[in-house]
Every structure is written in C-alpha cells, then in structure tokens.
Amino acid sequence: MPHSESKIKTDIKAYVRKEAGPYKSWYIGVTNDPERRLFVEHGVQKENGWWIYRGATSAAVARKVEEHFINLGMDGAPGGGDEKSDVVYAYKKTSRTKP
C-alpha cells in the first residue's frame, strides 16, 4: 500500500527514534525492490538488523523523502534508482553493511 510523504517521514523518524541512533549512523535510499536492495546488495541482516521501508505514492514522493533525510544527516545519495523507484528504505549501518 502506498503511503504519503508525511506518513513515510513520520514512520522513519519514529523507527530511528526507537533505535535511538543518530541519523548519521543510517543509510537511506529509493528502490523498486527493497528486499533485494536491503538484504542482498547492502547486506543488512533481515532478522537482527535495524531496517525499514515504505512504498510511496510515486517515485517523486520517494525522492523527496530520501532528500529530506539526507539533509538531516543520513548517509545516501539522491538520484539513485529509476523512474519506478517508489519505495523508500533506510537501515542502520554496521560493519557488515555496504553502502
């Protein structure tokens, strides 16, 4: 189910606050395949890692959310993915994850 920009921002902020880590210890991105991106490409642990993803109403909305959190200090780079990348994902970086 796609979510609005404000809902995704609220969910990610709450999740990061729950973990109590600073934004600089997190990575954020956009994709059209969050499972592949998180668990295969970034190496996030599905069972024990801190991660979240939310489908956006459009790729443009996903990119706005990504840019918002990058501006707040999360790691990541705007402009990734493609026109179908309407899912925002974030994970807490560890020694096992890859940007």
Helices and strands as residue ranges (DSSP letters): H 5-19, G 23-25, E 26-31, H 34-35, I 36-41, E 51-55, H 59-71, E 87-92
